[in-house]
Amino acid sequence: MGFVEKTSDISQDLKCQGCGAILAYQPGTSYLKCAYCGTENQIIESDIAHAVIDAVDYDEFTAAMQDIHDARFTITAEVVHCQNCGANSTLDPHVTADLCAFCASPLVIDHQEKRVVKPHALIPFFIEENKAFSLFKKWSGGLWFAPNNFKRIFSAQNNRLKGVYIPFWSYDAHASSSYQGQRGEYYYVTRTRRAADGKTETYQEQRTRWHHASGHVYNRFKDVLVSASTSLPHDFASKIGPWDMQHLKPFNSQYLSGFVAETFSIDHIAGSHVAKNIMDAEIANTVRADIGGDTQQIDDVDSVYKDVKLKYVLLPVWLSAYRYKGKSYQIMVNAFNGRVYGQRPYSFWKIAFLVLFIVIIVALLSQ
């Protein structure tokens, strides 16, 4: 249930009113539920729960991060570190043994408290575990060329799906860009050539007439998401997007109860470089549209970014990490939209037999 301030008030929020056990958030609901007696505790929302979640000024946040004890942006949480993949995650205080959600390695748990950055917002789990597992099985059942014993691993995966909140940086910015380039317009000339039968034929050859182009474009970026996890890199995490950021809620530790929450391992400064690359690609598309013509060539773009803001957010994923023949693999299910993406091995023999079968069929048909 990580990112929990150690106060008696919050402890009471997470405690079953019936038997005193620790409650777990129920995906897609607004309450916590006791696994032992079934008691349901409504999540207590603050007055800001329905307010607009504003991003914070990038420079102000950077300055605040110089002091990890700044209470405006940090809280105390119990964090466990995976010695194998390096992931830093929070666990329920009563957990004494577990496997890393990202690489399935055994965790050494000593429940040490440390100061961590407090998320600004999160999207709570919407899809519950049984539904996620059915999506997981459907995905695995459609894998071609998977080793047979690998598929048997999937049949036992129902106890190894972990609900994990993945950290992301979300960036907003305004970009003003001046550009120099070329606008290409197609035209055609008639050419002749000798055909296969020896006769002469004519054809149209496409050519491009280039004209100098320059101008100024403006882009406004909202919620450019970058994974803050080295355990689940940006390219991997982006496969299960896009995320509907309209469903963000102000951070409330009650939504984390019963789940793992990873703390960021890529800071907001490193994340901003990835975000800038994403923004630059979109600016290039805007420049091409502004140049017009049939094709475009961009020679230079000078962009000035203003009003840069960010949010530190947690997004929900059902994650399965497993080891096959000494190698770690990950499969994840977006716990909001149900999209599945994963790594998988291939059977050399199945592929070889298919190639051999195709060769035999081609040989028989050619006789």
LINVEN-V57133 format. One record per pair of residues at least 12 apart in sequence whose ideal C-beta (glycine too) atoms are under 10 Angstrom apart, sorted by the first residue. I is the first residue (numbers start at 1). J is the second residue. Records with the same first field share a line. If there is no record, write none. Layout:
I=J / J
This chain:
1=14 / 22 / 23 / 24 / 25 / 32 / 77 / 78 / 90 / 91 / 92 / 93 / 94 / 95 / 253 / 254 / 255 / 256 / 257 / 258 / 259 / 260 / 261
2=75 / 77 / 78 / 79 / 80 / 88 / 89 / 90 / 91 / 92 / 93 / 116 / 165 / 253 / 256 / 257 / 259 / 260 / 261 / 262 / 263 / 314
3=75 / 76 / 77 / 78 / 79 / 90 / 116 / 117 / 118 / 119 / 122 / 165 / 251 / 252 / 253 / 255 / 256 / 261 / 263 / 314
4=75 / 76 / 77 / 78 / 90 / 92 / 93 / 253 / 254 / 256 / 257 / 261
5=71 / 75 / 76 / 77 / 118 / 253
6=75 / 76 / 77 / 78 / 93 / 113
7=76
9=44
10=44 / 252 / 253 / 254
11=93
12=41 / 44
13=32 / 41 / 43 / 44 / 252 / 253 / 254 / 257
14=32 / 41 / 92 / 93 / 253 / 254 / 256 / 257 / 258
15=32 / 34 / 41
16=32 / 33 / 34 / 35 / 36 / 37 / 38 / 39 / 40 / 41
17=32 / 34 / 37 / 39 / 40 / 41
18=34 / 36 / 37 / 38 / 39 / 40 / 41
19=34 / 36 / 37 / 38 / 39
20=34 / 36 / 37 / 39
21=34 / 35 / 36 / 37 / 39 / 94
22=34 / 35 / 36 / 92 / 93 / 94 / 257 / 258
23=35 / 36 / 39 / 40 / 41 / 43 / 254 / 257 / 258
24=92 / 163 / 256 / 257 / 258 / 259
25=43 / 124 / 125 / 163 / 252 / 253 / 254 / 255 / 256 / 257 / 258 / 259
26=40 / 43 / 124 / 125 / 128 / 257 / 258
27=124 / 125 / 126 / 127 / 128 / 129 / 131 / 132 / 163 / 255 / 258 / 259 / 316 / 318 / 335 / 336
28=124 / 125 / 126 / 127 / 128 / 131 / 335 / 336
29=42 / 43 / 124 / 125 / 126 / 128
30=42 / 43 / 45 / 124 / 254 / 255
31=43 / 254
32=44 / 254 / 255 / 257 / 258
33=257 / 258
35=258
41=254 / 257
42=254
43=124 / 249 / 252 / 254 / 255 / 257
44=252 / 254
45=249 / 250 / 252 / 254
46=250 / 252
48=250
49=249 / 250 / 252
50=249 / 250
51=250
52=248 / 250
53=120 / 121 / 122 / 170 / 245 / 248 / 249 / 250 / 251 / 311 / 313
54=120 / 121 / 172 / 309 / 311
55=120 / 121 / 170 / 171 / 172 / 173 / 222 / 223 / 307 / 308 / 309 / 310 / 311 / 312 / 313
56=72 / 73 / 120 / 172 / 309 / 310 / 311 / 312
57=307 / 308 / 309 / 310
58=171 / 172 / 173 / 268 / 269 / 272 / 305 / 307 / 308 / 309 / 310
59=308 / 309
60=72 / 73 / 309 / 310
61=73 / 117 / 120 / 268 / 269 / 308 / 309 / 310 / 311 / 312
62=267 / 268 / 269 / 272 / 310
64=117
65=117 / 267 / 268 / 269
67=115
68=114 / 115 / 116 / 117
69=115
70=115 / 117 / 118
71=115 / 118
72=118
73=116 / 117 / 118 / 119 / 120 / 312
74=114 / 115 / 116 / 117 / 118
75=115 / 116 / 117 / 118 / 119 / 251 / 253
76=113 / 114 / 115 / 116 / 118
77=90 / 91 / 113 / 114 / 115 / 116 / 117 / 118 / 253 / 256 / 261 / 263
78=90 / 91 / 92 / 93 / 95 / 109 / 110 / 111 / 112 / 113 / 114 / 116
79=91 / 111 / 112 / 113 / 114 / 115 / 116 / 261 / 262 / 263
80=95 / 98 / 100 / 107 / 108 / 109 / 110 / 111 / 112 / 260
81=100 / 107 / 108 / 109 / 110 / 112 / 114 / 263
82=99 / 100 / 101 / 102 / 103 / 104 / 105 / 106 / 107 / 108 / 231 / 262
83=100 / 105 / 106 / 107 / 108
84=100 / 102 / 103 / 104 / 105 / 106 / 107 / 328
85=100 / 101 / 102 / 103 / 104 / 105 / 230 / 231 / 232 / 321 / 328 / 330
86=100 / 102 / 103 / 229 / 230 / 231 / 265
87=100 / 101 / 102 / 103 / 105 / 107 / 164 / 229 / 230 / 231 / 232 / 260 / 262 / 263 / 265 / 321
88=114 / 116 / 167 / 229 / 230 / 231 / 261 / 262 / 263 / 264 / 265
89=101 / 102 / 107 / 162 / 164 / 165 / 229 / 231 / 259 / 260 / 261 / 262 / 263
90=116 / 165 / 253 / 256 / 259 / 260 / 261 / 262 / 263
91=107 / 109 / 111 / 259 / 260 / 261
92=111 / 256 / 257 / 258 / 259 / 260
93=111
94=111
95=107 / 109 / 111 / 260
96=109 / 110 / 111
97=109
98=162 / 260
99=160 / 162 / 321 / 322
100=162 / 231 / 260 / 321 / 328
101=160 / 161 / 162 / 163 / 164 / 166 / 231 / 232 / 259 / 260 / 262 / 317 / 318 / 319 / 320 / 321 / 330 / 332
102=162 / 164 / 166 / 229 / 230 / 231 / 232 / 260 / 262 / 319 / 321 / 328 / 330 / 332
103=231 / 321 / 322 / 323 / 328 / 329 / 330
104=160 / 162 / 320 / 321 / 322 / 323 / 328 / 329 / 330
105=321 / 323 / 328
114=263
116=261 / 263 / 264
117=167 / 228 / 263 / 264 / 267 / 268 / 312
118=251 / 253 / 312
119=165 / 167 / 168 / 250 / 251 / 252 / 253 / 256 / 261 / 263 / 264 / 311 / 312 / 313 / 314
120=170 / 248 / 250 / 251 / 310 / 311 / 312 / 313 / 314
121=170 / 245 / 247 / 248 / 249 / 250 / 251 / 252 / 311 / 312 / 313 / 314 / 315
122=165 / 167 / 168 / 247 / 248 / 249 / 250 / 251 / 252 / 253 / 255 / 256 / 261 / 312 / 313 / 314 / 315 / 316
123=165 / 168 / 243 / 244 / 245 / 246 / 247 / 248 / 249 / 255 / 313 / 314 / 315 / 316 / 334 / 335 / 336
124=165 / 247 / 248 / 249 / 252 / 254 / 255 / 256 / 259 / 314 / 315 / 316 / 335 / 336
125=163 / 164 / 165 / 255 / 256 / 258 / 259 / 315 / 316 / 317 / 318 / 335 / 336
126=247 / 316 / 334 / 335 / 336 / 337 / 338
127=163 / 316 / 318 / 333 / 334 / 335 / 336 / 337 / 338
128=163 / 318 / 335
129=158 / 161 / 162 / 163 / 318 / 333 / 335
130=158 / 161
131=318 / 333 / 335 / 338
132=161 / 163 / 316 / 317 / 318 / 319 / 320 / 332 / 333 / 334 / 335 / 338 / 340
133=157 / 158 / 159 / 160 / 161 / 318 / 320 / 333
134=158 / 333 / 338
135=318 / 333 / 334 / 338 / 339 / 340
136=154 / 157 / 158 / 161 / 318 / 320 / 331 / 332 / 333 / 340 / 342
137=154 / 155 / 157 / 158 / 340
138=340
139=154 / 331 / 333 / 339 / 340 / 341 / 342 / 344
140=153 / 154 / 155 / 157 / 320 / 331 / 340 / 342 / 344
141=154
142=340
143=342 / 344 / 345 / 346
144=344 / 346 / 347 / 350 / 351 / 354
145=344 / 345 / 346 / 347 / 348 / 349 / 350 / 351 / 353 / 354
146=324 / 344 / 345 / 346 / 347 / 350
147=324 / 325 / 344 / 345 / 346 / 347 / 348 / 349 / 350
148=347 / 349 / 350
149=324 / 325 / 347
150=322 / 324 / 325 / 329 / 344 / 345 / 346 / 347
151=344
153=320 / 322 / 323 / 324 / 329
154=320 / 322 / 331 / 344
156=322
157=320 / 322 / 331
158=320
160=319 / 320 / 321 / 322
161=318 / 319 / 320 / 331 / 332 / 333
162=259 / 260 / 317 / 318 / 319 / 320 / 321 / 332
163=256 / 258 / 259 / 260 / 261 / 316 / 317 / 318 / 319 / 333 / 335
164=229 / 231 / 232 / 259 / 260 / 261 / 262 / 314 / 315 / 316 / 317 / 318 / 319 / 321 / 332 / 335
165=255 / 256 / 259 / 260 / 261 / 262 / 263 / 313 / 314 / 315 / 316 / 317 / 335
166=227 / 228 / 229 / 231 / 232 / 237 / 240 / 260 / 261 / 262 / 264 / 313 / 314 / 315 / 316 / 317 / 319 / 332 / 335
167=226 / 227 / 228 / 229 / 231 / 232 / 237 / 261 / 262 / 263 / 264 / 265 / 266 / 271 / 312 / 313 / 314 / 315
168=223 / 225 / 226 / 227 / 228 / 229 / 232 / 234 / 237 / 241 / 243 / 245 / 264 / 266 / 271 / 311 / 312 / 313 / 314 / 315
169=224 / 225 / 226 / 227 / 228 / 234 / 264 / 266 / 267 / 268 / 269 / 270 / 271 / 272 / 274 / 275 / 310 / 311 / 312 / 313
170=222 / 223 / 224 / 225 / 226 / 228 / 243 / 245 / 248 / 271 / 275 / 309 / 310 / 311 / 312 / 313 / 315
171=221 / 222 / 223 / 224 / 225 / 226 / 268 / 271 / 272 / 274 / 275 / 276 / 278 / 279 / 305 / 308 / 309 / 310 / 311
172=220 / 221 / 222 / 223 / 224 / 275 / 307 / 308 / 309 / 310 / 311
173=219 / 220 / 221 / 222 / 224 / 272 / 275 / 276 / 279 / 303 / 305 / 306 / 307 / 308 / 309 / 310
174=218 / 219 / 220 / 221 / 304 / 305 / 306 / 307 / 308 / 309
175=217 / 218 / 219 / 220 / 221 / 276 / 279 / 280 / 282 / 283 / 286 / 301 / 303 / 304 / 305 / 306 / 307 / 308
176=216 / 217 / 218 / 219 / 283 / 302 / 303 / 304 / 305 / 306
177=215 / 216 / 217 / 218 / 219 / 279 / 280 / 283 / 284 / 286 / 287 / 290 / 301 / 302 / 303 / 304 / 305
178=214 / 215 / 216 / 217 / 287 / 300 / 301 / 302 / 303 / 304
179=213 / 214 / 215 / 216 / 217 / 283 / 284 / 286 / 287 / 288 / 290 / 291 / 298 / 299 / 300 / 301 / 302 / 303
180=212 / 213 / 214 / 215 / 287 / 297 / 298 / 299 / 300 / 301 / 302
181=210 / 211 / 212 / 213 / 214 / 215 / 284 / 287 / 288 / 290 / 291 / 296 / 297 / 298 / 299 / 300 / 301
182=208 / 210 / 211 / 212 / 213 / 214 / 291 / 293 / 295 / 296 / 297 / 298 / 299
183=208 / 209 / 210 / 211 / 212 / 213 / 288 / 290 / 291 / 292 / 293 / 294 / 295 / 296 / 297
184=207 / 208 / 209 / 210 / 211 / 213 / 291 / 292 / 293 / 294 / 295 / 296 / 297
185=207 / 208 / 209 / 210 / 211 / 292 / 293 / 294 / 295
186=206 / 207 / 208 / 209 / 293 / 294 / 295
187=204 / 205 / 206 / 207 / 208 / 209 / 294
188=203 / 204 / 205 / 206 / 207
189=203 / 204 / 205 / 206 / 207
190=202 / 203 / 204 / 205
191=203 / 204 / 205
193=205
206=294
208=293 / 294 / 295 / 297
209=293 / 294
210=293 / 295 / 296 / 297
211=291 / 293
212=299
213=287 / 290 / 291 / 292 / 293 / 296 / 297 / 298 / 299
214=290 / 291 / 299 / 300
215=287 / 290 / 291 / 292
216=287 / 290 / 302
217=283 / 284 / 285 / 286 / 287 / 288 / 289 / 290 / 291 / 301 / 303
218=283 / 286
219=279 / 280 / 282 / 283 / 285 / 286 / 287 / 303 / 305
220=307
221=275 / 276 / 278 / 279 / 282 / 283 / 305 / 308 / 309
222=245 / 309
223=242 / 243 / 244 / 245 / 246 / 248 / 310 / 311 / 313
224=271 / 272 / 274 / 275 / 276 / 277 / 278 / 279 / 282 / 310
225=237 / 238 / 241 / 242 / 243 / 245 / 271 / 274 / 275 / 278 / 311 / 313 / 315
226=238 / 266 / 268 / 270 / 271 / 272 / 273 / 274 / 275 / 276 / 277 / 278 / 310
227=264 / 265 / 266 / 271 / 274 / 315
228=262 / 263 / 264 / 265 / 266 / 267 / 268 / 270 / 271 / 274 / 312 / 313 / 314
229=262 / 263 / 264 / 265 / 266
230=262 / 264 / 265 / 266
231=262 / 265 / 319 / 321 / 330
232=262 / 265 / 317 / 319 / 330 / 332
233=266 / 274
234=266 / 271 / 274 / 275 / 277 / 278
235=274
236=330 / 332 / 341 / 342 / 343
237=315 / 317 / 332 / 334 / 341
238=278 / 341
239=332 / 334 / 339 / 340 / 341 / 342
240=315 / 317 / 332 / 333 / 334 / 335 / 336 / 337 / 338 / 339 / 340 / 341 / 342
241=315 / 334 / 337 / 339 / 341
242=334 / 337 / 339
243=313 / 315 / 316 / 334 / 336 / 337
244=336 / 337
245=311 / 313 / 315
247=336
248=311 / 313 / 314 / 315
249=313
251=311 / 312 / 313 / 314
255=314 / 316
256=314 / 316
259=314 / 316 / 317 / 318 / 335
260=317 / 319
261=314 / 316
262=314 / 317 / 319
263=314
264=312 / 314
268=310 / 311 / 312
271=310 / 312
272=305 / 308 / 310
275=305 / 308 / 310
276=303 / 305 / 308
279=303 / 305
280=301 / 303
283=298 / 301 / 303
284=296 / 298 / 301
286=301
287=301 / 303
315=334 / 335 / 336
316=333 / 334 / 335 / 336
317=330 / 332 / 333 / 334 / 335 / 336 / 341
318=331 / 332 / 333 / 334 / 335 / 338 / 340
319=331 / 332 / 333 / 335 / 342
320=332 / 333 / 342
321=343
322=342 / 343
324=343 / 344 / 345
325=345
327=343 / 345
328=343
329=342 / 343 / 344 / 345
330=342 / 343 / 344
331=343 / 344
